Amino acid sequence: MHQKLQNLKNEALARIISAGSAEELEDIRIQYLGKSGQLAEIAGQFKNLPPEERVETGRLFNDIKTAISSAIESSPLKVVSTASVSDFDPTLPGIKPVIGHLHPVTQAVNEIAAIFEKVGFTRVRYPEADWDWYAFGALNFPKDHPARDDWETFFVDVPPDKKFGPLVLTPHTSNGQVREMERVKTPPIRMINIAKCYRRQSDISHTPMFHQFEGLVIDEHITIANLRGTIEYFVKSFFGPNRTSRLRPYHFQFTEPSFEVDISCGICNGKGCRLCKEGWLELGGSGMVHPEVLKAGKIDPQKYSGFAFGWGVERCYMMKSGTKIDDIRLLYDNDIRFLNQF
């Protein structure tokens, strides 16, 4: 049986090499590999072999069948089916491949950046792993502030800098405020910083990693009116012309006075519903830049003033009319059924 298989292999390979046309090659394929071909006939004889020979013969049979198939596939002659040629209509449109799209968070980042660029903001990027000084110290956080606790902030296990302290994963994009002041040196400053942030939180409205965008404007004669106008411009541009905003007094270490920003509910248009209760949804923080922060950036607070705001990209996207996202973690589950909706 072994010798018969080897002879069949040598004969088939020799005929394949010397084949002169695609039709002849197809005849060879049928003769050796077809349902009634020689290999099929030999396979039917396996039941007559002793059990101890059956395994080794089967292995040799498979090797020879693979060798013949590979030789036919690699032949320069093309085996063309007459039926397939007659059935093919070259005028039919092709089947377009499925094309993906940007992740909804990336879409939101691009849209936010474009909105602020239209009114003169310059997008900048600053480290997402930064020194404690830029993340907290320069922003007027006292050393015993709860945000500097390792239950709130991720600390990187590297030796601390003698001047700037330990290294942290930035809990907010506000670390870019003093860095931008150091870069520009002399106002005016009008920046938008969009980056990843990290906090030890995880629930339906928080993830350990999220995106935030930070706006900072510093110049002479900047007032709350400028802050208010900028916020209202963004709210109507991003959320829709029927949405509006309001400022509520609050406290942040790096702004004075400070405000929480609320936007009108997109479901009830500010009338009050099960989602918002009283017609408003909390968006994020804002305020006038604290004089101590200006001093940390070597800018004279007697001459210059400014405002800042920092809001979560995912949170803004969840509150945008029509998205209907009730759990922020859906954005990072990588469920294609969810992502295809955006």
MIKEPA-40017 format. One record per residue (C-alpha): residue in one letter; residue number from 0; x, y, z. Coordinates in nm, 4 decimals, always signed. Each point is the difference from the previous one (the first is absolute). Example, Ala and Ser with C-alpha at 12.3 -4.5 7.8 and 13.67 -1.06 7.14 Angstrom:
2
  rest   nr         X         Y         Z
     A    0   +1.2300   -0.4500   +0.7800
     S    1   +0.1370   +0.3440   -0.0660
This chain:
342
  rest   nr         X         Y         Z
     M    0   +0.0000   +0.0000   +0.0000
     H    1   +0.2834   +0.2410   +0.0889
     Q    2   +0.1793   -0.0632   -0.3265
     K    3   -0.3248   +0.0418   -0.1958
     L    4   -0.0612   +0.3398   +0.1631
     Q    5   +0.3553   +0.1187   -0.0720
     N    6   -0.0256   -0.1043   -0.3642
     L    7   -0.3354   +0.1792   -0.0306
     K    8   +0.1503   +0.3171   +0.1490
     N    9   +0.2985   +0.0002   -0.2370
     E   10   -0.2249   -0.0660   -0.2996
     A   11   -0.2431   +0.2808   +0.0937
     L   12   +0.2739   +0.2580   +0.0623
     A   13   +0.1688   -0.0830   -0.3300
     R   14   -0.3275   +0.0443   -0.1896
     I   15   -0.0743   +0.3294   +0.1762
     I   16   +0.3416   +0.1417   -0.0953
     S   17   -0.0397   -0.1034   -0.3642
     A   18   -0.3635   +0.1121   -0.0346
     G   19   -0.0460   +0.2291   -0.2986
     S   20   -0.3363   +0.1618   +0.0699
     A   21   -0.2465   +0.0841   +0.2732
     E   22   -0.2385   -0.2661   -0.1296
     E   23   +0.2691   -0.2690   +0.0250
     L   24   +0.0834   +0.1125   +0.3523
     E   25   -0.3677   -0.0259   +0.0956
     D   26   -0.0132   -0.3557   -0.1442
     I   27   +0.3012   -0.0932   +0.2147
     R   28   -0.1682   +0.1427   +0.3097
     I   29   -0.3146   -0.2036   -0.0625
     Q   30   +0.1984   -0.3174   -0.0733
     Y   31   +0.1951   +0.0113   +0.3260
     L   32   -0.2052   +0.2133   +0.2406
     G   33   -0.3568   -0.0375   -0.1260
     K   34   -0.2733   -0.1920   +0.1846
     S   35   +0.0624   -0.2989   -0.2269
     G   36   +0.3711   +0.0655   -0.0437
     Q   37   +0.2922   -0.2262   +0.0763
     L   38   +0.0577   +0.1351   +0.3514
     A   39   -0.3647   -0.0527   +0.0866
     E   40   +0.0265   -0.3570   -0.1254
     I   41   +0.3047   -0.0651   +0.2177
     A   42   -0.1714   +0.1558   +0.3028
     G   43   -0.2783   -0.2579   -0.0383
     Q   44   +0.2566   -0.2779   +0.0493
     F   45   +0.1117   +0.1222   +0.3438
     K   46   -0.2568   -0.2193   +0.1732
     N   47   +0.1839   -0.3077   -0.1254
     L   48   +0.3330   +0.1027   +0.1547
     P   49   +0.1198   -0.1427   +0.3332
     P   50   -0.0597   +0.2490   +0.2871
     E   51   +0.3729   +0.0478   +0.0593
     E   52   +0.0523   +0.1179   -0.3627
     R   53   -0.3142   +0.2145   -0.0260
     V   54   +0.1315   +0.3039   +0.1913
     E   55   +0.3336   +0.0237   -0.1809
     T   56   -0.1617   -0.0565   -0.3408
     G   57   -0.2626   +0.2659   +0.0750
     R   58   +0.2703   +0.2522   +0.0872
     L   59   +0.1841   -0.0726   -0.3268
     F   60   -0.3298   +0.0233   -0.1925
     N   61   -0.0715   +0.3477   +0.1415
     D   62   +0.3533   +0.1215   -0.0776
     I   63   -0.0271   -0.1161   -0.3609
     K   64   -0.3465   +0.1502   -0.0458
     T   65   +0.1280   +0.3327   +0.1360
     A   66   +0.3056   -0.0094   -0.2281
     I   67   -0.2134   -0.0582   -0.3107
     S   68   -0.2482   +0.2740   +0.0995
     S   69   +0.2812   +0.2484   +0.0655
     A   70   +0.1644   -0.0768   -0.3340
     I   71   -0.3264   +0.0657   -0.1843
     E   72   -0.0648   +0.3248   +0.1944
     S   73   +0.3504   +0.1312   -0.0693
     S   74   -0.0078   -0.0846   -0.3722
     P   75   +0.0211   +0.3089   -0.2260
     L   76   -0.2947   -0.1413   -0.1948
     K   77   -0.3352   +0.1437   +0.1135
     V   78   -0.2852   -0.2403   +0.0468
     V   79   -0.2981   +0.2038   -0.1253
     S   80   -0.3546   -0.1222   +0.0385
     T   81   -0.2030   +0.0583   -0.3178
     A   82   -0.3158   +0.0342   +0.2066
     S   83   +0.1489   +0.2696   +0.2225
     V   84   +0.1085   +0.2061   -0.3025
     S   85   -0.3413   -0.0136   -0.1610
     D   86   -0.1752   +0.0873   +0.3285
     F   87   +0.2231   +0.2986   +0.0813
     D   88   -0.1399   +0.3458   -0.0792
     P   89   +0.2819   +0.2604   +0.0062
     T   90   -0.2534   +0.2844   -0.0013
     L   91   -0.1362   -0.0881   +0.3451
     P   92   +0.1206   +0.2284   +0.2854
     G   93   +0.2568   -0.1510   +0.2326
     I   94   -0.0660   -0.0915   +0.3620
     K   95   +0.1398   +0.2840   +0.2084
     P   96   +0.2023   -0.1068   +0.3051
     V   97   -0.1273   +0.1020   +0.3416
     I   98   +0.1780   +0.3189   +0.1073
     G   99   +0.0332   +0.0891   +0.3673
     H  100   -0.0299   +0.3429   +0.1553
     L  101   +0.1556   +0.1985   +0.2809
     H  102   -0.0842   -0.0919   +0.3591
     P  103   -0.2749   +0.2238   +0.1468
     V  104   +0.2474   +0.1495   +0.2499
     T  105   +0.2368   +0.0919   -0.2853
     Q  106   -0.2941   +0.1519   -0.1888
     A  107   -0.0852   +0.2094   +0.3077
     V  108   +0.3626   +0.1127   +0.0463
     N  109   +0.0225   +0.1129   -0.3628
     E  110   -0.3302   +0.1853   +0.0213
     I  111   +0.0934   +0.1760   +0.3261
     A  112   +0.3391   +0.1069   -0.1375
     A  113   -0.1606   +0.1384   -0.3174
     I  114   -0.2575   +0.2006   +0.1999
     F  115   +0.2652   +0.1774   +0.2070
     E  116   +0.2393   +0.0510   -0.2900
     K  117   -0.2695   +0.2081   -0.1704
     V  118   +0.0250   +0.2612   +0.2788
     G  119   +0.3783   +0.0163   +0.0148
     F  120   +0.0951   -0.2767   +0.2431
     T  121   +0.3211   -0.1891   -0.0750
     R  122   +0.0065   -0.3708   +0.0785
     V  123   +0.3023   -0.1088   +0.2040
     R  124   +0.1197   -0.3289   +0.1516
     Y  125   +0.1697   -0.0461   +0.3353
     P  126   +0.1239   -0.3125   +0.1853
     E  127   -0.2542   -0.2532   +0.1234
     A  128   +0.2550   -0.1113   +0.2604
     D  129   +0.1151   +0.3193   +0.1684
     W  130   +0.1658   +0.1238   +0.3165
     D  131   -0.2039   +0.0702   +0.3116
     W  132   +0.0956   +0.3682   -0.0249
     Y  133   -0.1835   +0.0513   -0.3307
     A  134   -0.2945   -0.2243   +0.0935
     F  135   -0.0517   +0.1433   +0.3513
     G  136   +0.2624   +0.2314   +0.1491
     A  137   -0.0069   +0.2706   -0.2679
     L  138   -0.3808   -0.0149   +0.0027
     N  139   -0.0266   +0.1133   +0.3622
     F  140   -0.0704   -0.3439   +0.1525
     P  141   +0.1269   -0.0235   +0.3610
     K  142   +0.2236   -0.2970   +0.0811
     D  143   -0.2710   -0.1685   +0.2071
     H  144   -0.2747   +0.0355   -0.2610
     P  145   -0.1997   -0.3267   -0.0437
     A  146   +0.0611   +0.0004   -0.3775
     R  147   +0.3716   -0.0570   +0.0678
     D  148   -0.0783   -0.3221   +0.1867
     D  149   +0.0896   -0.3292   -0.1687
     W  150   -0.3619   -0.1083   +0.0368
     E  151   -0.0958   +0.2728   -0.2468
     T  152   +0.3022   +0.0356   -0.2293
     F  153   +0.2249   -0.2549   -0.1748
     F  154   +0.3638   +0.0512   +0.1015
     V  155   +0.2736   -0.1332   -0.2293
     D  156   +0.2636   -0.2127   +0.1740
     V  157   +0.3091   +0.2027   -0.0948
     P  158   +0.2318   +0.2169   +0.2146
     P  159   -0.1560   +0.3442   +0.0624
     D  160   +0.1531   +0.3093   -0.1557
     K  161   +0.1824   +0.2183   +0.2529
     K  162   -0.1789   +0.3109   -0.1212
     F  163   -0.3356   -0.1225   -0.1333
     G  164   -0.0761   -0.2948   +0.2304
     P  165   -0.1421   -0.3446   -0.0880
     L  166   -0.1227   -0.1027   -0.3439
     V  167   -0.3766   -0.0537   -0.0432
     L  168   -0.2403   -0.0982   -0.2737
     T  169   -0.1718   +0.3318   -0.0559
     P  170   -0.3415   +0.0074   +0.1744
     H  171   -0.1037   +0.2993   -0.2138
     T  172   +0.1214   +0.1963   -0.3002
     S  173   +0.0573   +0.3013   +0.2272
     N  174   +0.3661   -0.1013   +0.0243
     G  175   +0.0307   +0.1746   -0.3372
     Q  176   -0.0950   +0.3416   +0.1404
     V  177   +0.3333   +0.0962   +0.1571
     R  178   +0.1931   -0.1832   -0.2724
     E  179   -0.1754   +0.2161   -0.2603
     M  180   +0.0802   +0.3154   +0.1990
     E  181   +0.3663   -0.1046   +0.0126
     R  182   +0.0011   -0.0679   -0.3746
     V  183   -0.1685   +0.3245   -0.1078
     K  184   +0.1546   +0.2153   +0.2760
     T  185   -0.1973   +0.3129   -0.0956
     P  186   -0.3782   -0.0094   -0.0597
     P  187   -0.2294   -0.0117   -0.1879
     I  188   -0.0624   -0.3719   +0.0506
     R  189   -0.2913   -0.1864   -0.1535
     M  190   +0.0539   -0.3753   +0.0182
     I  191   -0.2070   -0.3169   -0.0167
     N  192   +0.1694   -0.3116   +0.1391
     I  193   -0.1694   -0.3365   -0.0676
     A  194   +0.1586   -0.3065   +0.1573
     K  195   -0.0492   -0.3174   +0.2036
     C  196   -0.0419   +0.0297   +0.3766
     Y  197   +0.0128   -0.2647   +0.2731
     R  198   -0.1870   -0.0337   +0.3298
     R  199   -0.0797   -0.2907   +0.2270
     Q  200   -0.3714   -0.0023   -0.0789
     S  201   -0.2226   -0.2476   -0.1829
     D  202   -0.3814   +0.0077   -0.0272
     I  203   -0.2687   +0.0838   -0.2584
     S  204   +0.1290   +0.3568   -0.0335
     H  205   +0.3749   -0.0469   +0.0742
     T  206   +0.2836   -0.2070   -0.1430
     P  207   +0.3620   -0.0226   +0.1285
     M  208   +0.1145   +0.1510   -0.3314
     F  209   -0.2006   +0.2696   -0.1738
     H  210   +0.0496   +0.2986   -0.2295
     Q  211   -0.0236   +0.3603   +0.1072
     F  212   +0.0309   +0.3328   -0.1795
     E  213   +0.1455   +0.3028   +0.1729
     G  214   -0.0574   +0.3551   -0.1159
     L  215   +0.2200   +0.2844   +0.1205
     V  216   -0.0201   +0.3685   -0.0959
     I  217   +0.2318   +0.2641   +0.1508
     D  218   +0.0226   +0.3620   -0.1080
     E  219   -0.0650   +0.3483   +0.1267
     H  220   -0.3573   +0.0815   +0.1080
     I  221   -0.1313   -0.3589   -0.0140
     T  222   -0.3194   -0.0304   +0.2072
     I  223   -0.2726   -0.2466   +0.0911
     A  224   -0.1963   +0.1344   -0.2957
     N  225   +0.2646   -0.1417   -0.2336
     L  226   -0.0231   -0.3369   +0.1760
     R  227   -0.3779   +0.0047   -0.0182
     G  228   -0.0031   +0.0831   -0.3709
     T  229   +0.2540   -0.2701   -0.0845
     I  230   -0.1958   -0.2657   +0.1882
     E  231   -0.3292   +0.0969   -0.1656
     Y  232   +0.1676   -0.0054   -0.3420
     F  233   +0.1304   -0.3541   +0.0594
     V  234   -0.3280   -0.1293   +0.1421
     K  235   -0.2022   +0.1158   -0.3009
     S  236   +0.2658   -0.1167   -0.2489
     F  237   +0.0487   -0.3480   +0.1494
     F  238   -0.3313   -0.0877   +0.1653
     G  239   -0.2357   +0.1878   -0.2300
     P  240   -0.1530   +0.3488   -0.0433
     N  241   -0.2888   -0.0759   +0.2384
     R  242   +0.2283   -0.0832   +0.2956
     T  243   +0.1168   +0.2666   +0.2445
     S  244   +0.2322   +0.0222   +0.3005
     R  245   +0.0199   +0.1493   +0.3470
     L  246   +0.2748   +0.0602   +0.2569
     R  247   -0.0260   -0.1078   +0.3646
     P  248   +0.2427   +0.1239   +0.2682
     Y  249   +0.2398   -0.2747   +0.1054
     H  250   +0.3560   -0.0465   +0.1300
     F  251   +0.3080   -0.1154   -0.1905
     Q  252   +0.3541   +0.0488   +0.1248
     F  253   +0.1300   +0.1565   -0.3201
     T  254   -0.2827   +0.2452   -0.0819
     E  255   -0.1536   +0.2907   +0.1916
     P  256   -0.2867   +0.0516   -0.0342
     S  257   -0.0917   -0.3537   -0.1075
     F  258   -0.3106   -0.1331   -0.1700
     E  259   -0.1649   -0.3274   -0.0850
     V  260   -0.1476   +0.0097   -0.3504
     D  261   -0.3442   -0.1511   -0.0618
     I  262   -0.1721   -0.0454   -0.3344
     S  263   -0.3693   -0.0320   -0.0680
     C  264   -0.1246   -0.3560   -0.0340
     G  265   -0.0226   -0.1212   -0.3590
     I  266   -0.2985   -0.2236   +0.0807
     C  267   -0.2385   +0.2549   +0.1519
     N  268   +0.1681   +0.3256   -0.1159
     G  269   +0.0378   +0.1235   +0.3572
     K  270   -0.3555   -0.0711   +0.1182
     G  271   +0.0902   -0.2864   +0.2350
     C  272   -0.0190   -0.3756   -0.0563
     R  273   +0.1061   -0.3337   +0.1522
     L  274   +0.3524   +0.0413   -0.1351
     C  275   +0.0779   +0.3542   +0.1172
     K  276   -0.2637   +0.0505   +0.2745
     E  277   +0.0104   +0.3811   -0.0237
     G  278   +0.0885   +0.0646   -0.3623
     W  279   +0.3799   +0.0265   +0.0345
     L  280   +0.2947   -0.2400   -0.0384
     E  281   +0.3442   +0.0584   +0.1524
     L  282   +0.2676   +0.0441   -0.2666
     G  283   +0.3247   +0.0893   +0.1804
     G  284   +0.2093   +0.2629   +0.1743
     S  285   +0.1183   +0.3458   -0.0968
     G  286   +0.1078   +0.3317   +0.1486
     M  287   +0.2400   +0.2922   -0.0059
     V  288   +0.3661   -0.1032   +0.0251
     H  289   +0.1206   +0.0310   +0.3603
     P  290   +0.2677   +0.2703   +0.0519
     E  291   +0.2284   -0.2603   +0.1604
     V  292   -0.0164   -0.2104   -0.3177
     L  293   +0.0940   +0.3038   -0.2097
     K  294   +0.2956   +0.0603   +0.2324
     A  295   +0.1077   -0.3649   -0.0353
     G  296   +0.0070   +0.0584   -0.3761
     K  297   +0.2010   +0.3220   +0.0501
     I  298   -0.2849   +0.2219   -0.1242
     D  299   -0.0873   +0.3233   +0.1830
     P  300   -0.3541   -0.0359   +0.1489
     Q  301   -0.0199   +0.3777   +0.0385
     K  302   +0.0214   +0.0452   -0.3765
     Y  303   -0.1557   -0.3157   -0.1369
     S  304   -0.3074   -0.2073   +0.0765
     G  305   -0.1471   -0.3095   -0.1567
     F  306   -0.2526   -0.2792   +0.0125
     A  307   +0.0252   -0.3774   -0.0226
     F  308   -0.2334   -0.2953   -0.0367
     G  309   +0.0492   -0.3758   -0.0063
     W  310   -0.2651   -0.2489   -0.1062
     G  311   -0.0116   -0.3713   -0.0814
     V  312   -0.0255   -0.0877   -0.3688
     E  313   -0.1951   -0.3199   +0.0696
     R  314   -0.2354   +0.1816   +0.2372
     C  315   -0.0697   +0.2677   -0.2610
     Y  316   -0.0644   -0.2647   -0.2636
     M  317   -0.2406   -0.1878   +0.2281
     M  318   -0.1969   +0.3231   +0.0526
     K  319   -0.0155   +0.0860   -0.3683
     S  320   -0.3509   -0.0133   -0.1463
     G  321   -0.0768   -0.3322   -0.1664
     T  322   +0.2883   -0.2156   +0.1318
     K  323   -0.2076   -0.1683   +0.2778
     I  324   +0.3077   -0.1447   +0.1765
     D  325   -0.0920   -0.0891   +0.3586
     D  326   +0.3284   -0.1645   +0.1060
     I  327   +0.3394   +0.1558   -0.0823
     R  328   +0.1682   -0.3421   +0.0105
     L  329   -0.1812   -0.0964   -0.3218
     L  330   +0.2421   +0.2265   -0.1862
     Y  331   +0.2916   -0.2282   +0.0940
     D  332   -0.1603   -0.3453   -0.0129
     N  333   +0.0951   -0.0301   -0.3712
     D  334   -0.3389   -0.1530   -0.0831
     I  335   -0.0248   +0.0418   -0.3777
     R  336   -0.3818   +0.0056   +0.0209
     F  337   +0.0200   +0.3094   +0.2192
     L  338   +0.2763   +0.1751   -0.1967
     N  339   -0.1784   -0.0502   -0.3330
     Q  340   -0.2741   +0.2357   +0.1177
     F  341   +0.2312   +0.3043   -0.0078
